[in-house]
Amino acid sequence: MKSTSCIFLLLILVQLMIPETAPCSLDSIMDTKIKEVLNGLEISTSPAKKMTCVSIQSSGRLSSCPAGMVVTGCACGYGCGSWDIRGENTCHCQCSTIDWTTARCCHLT
């Protein structure tokens, strides 16, 4: 009887040591959550959008994007690296001496 109990306990221990058989292992929980999130995503059937960008250079401290475009980056003359974006469509260089300002303008088409 004692040996039967020991064999039974050994079988239980072996089953617990095999990660694939554990019903609540971290891997199985993560797989389930990932599948839930992926199934919940909406897949758009509209055609892929393309980003179109142009650079607009102006003399002085300000450079603005055309209507419908937004600034994604700025560049300033005389090696100035200090700039900010005003109102989503205008680059403003902040250094005291600036000869030109370039705005990188983009929109989705």
N, C-alpha and C positions, 0 to 999 in steps of 0.2 A: 504494500500500500504506500509505503514511504517513497519508493522509487517511482511509482506512478505519479505521485504528487510532484516530485522533483522534475520529471520529464514534462509534465503539464506546465509547470512554472517556467521551465527553460523555453518551451515553445512560445509562451506568451512574451517572454523577454526578447526572443529572436524577432517576433512579429513587431514589437515596439521599436526595435532598432532599425528596421527597414523603413526609410523615410517615405517611400512611395505608398505604403499602406496606411500611413497615418492620415486619418480623415481631415484633420485640421492643421496640417503642416503649413508653415509660412508660405512656402512655394504655391501650394494649392489655393490658399486664400488670395495671394497676389494675382495668380492666374485668373481667378474668378473675378476679381475687381477690375483687372485690365479688360477682360472680355465685356463686362458690364459697361465700362466707359466707352469702349469702341463701338458697341452696339447702340449706345445712346447718341453718338455723334450724328449730326445731320450731314448728309453728303449732298453737296450742291450739284445740280444738273446743269447749271449755267456754264457757258464756255469760260475757259480760264482767262483771268484778267492779266493784262500786261502793264508794267510800270514804264512810263515814258518820262525821261528827264532831260533837261537842258540847263546850261549854265548861262546866267545873265550877268555880264560885267558892266559896272558903271563907275564913273569917276567920283571920287569923294568917299564919304563914310557909309552911304546907304545904297543898297541894290534890292530891287523889288521883283517878285515873280509876276508873270502874267495872271490874269483872272483864271480861277479854277485850279491853280497850282499852289503847292505849299513848299516852303523851304525845308530841305533835308540837311543842308550844310552850308557853311560860309567860308570864304577865303579873303584875306586882307593883304594889301600891298605893304611894302617895307618890312616884311617878315612879322607882321603883327599877328599874334595868335589869340588875341582877346576880342571876342565878338559875342553878340546875342541875337536872338530872333525876336522881332517885334510883330505882333499880330499874325503870326503863322505864315506871312508871305514877304517879310522884309528882313534883310540882313543888316546889322549895324556893327561896324568896326569901332572898337573902343580906344584904340591907341591915339596919341596926340597928333601924330603925323601919318596921314593915309593918302595915297594917291589913287587907289582903286579898291573896289569891293566887288566880289563875285558871290552870287547866290546860286546854289544848286537847287533847281526847282523841279518837282516831280508831281505826277498825277497818274491815277489808274485809268486805263482805257479798256 
